[in-house]
Amino acid sequence: MEITEVRITLKESEDKKLKSFATITFDNAFVVRDLKVIEGKRGLFVAMPSRKVAYPCVKCGHRNASKDKFCANCGSRLNPRREEKIDEDGRQNEHRDIAHPITPEAREYIQNKVIDAYKEELQRTGNVQTQRTAINPGY
């Protein structure tokens, strides 16, 4: 499977970690939207598209944010024992990937293609965003 197209949408502000959004096409047949190019502590990396995790209220079924203690719809106390994903910094992870590569090779392939396209877009537009050339292989 080959990436046949990468579209980059640069973000306006220079001081934020989020540098751009990307859309990739595989074999001119399958599209993945909303990948993000982010500048982290060790350089640029690509974050996969994700959505906020929500948990249903056992009383009314309303889906609430993962941090909520009470239902936003009926006010009932939410189950404090629900499964919560904790990241390496000890924070609760509020997002879950919608699509992601399974192998490290696939992740590296996607990351290299997207970051190369991002750098080309910066050059093409003459954008002066600061960029580090390192790609974060450990993401």
Protein Blocks (a to p, Z undefined) as FASTA:
>chain_A
ZZfbdcddddfblkbmblbdcdddehhlaccehiacdddfkoccddddddddddddfklo
pacdfkbmbdfklopacdfkbccdddfkopacfbdcfbdcfbfklmmmmmmmmmmmmmmm
mmmnopabdcdfbdcfkZZ
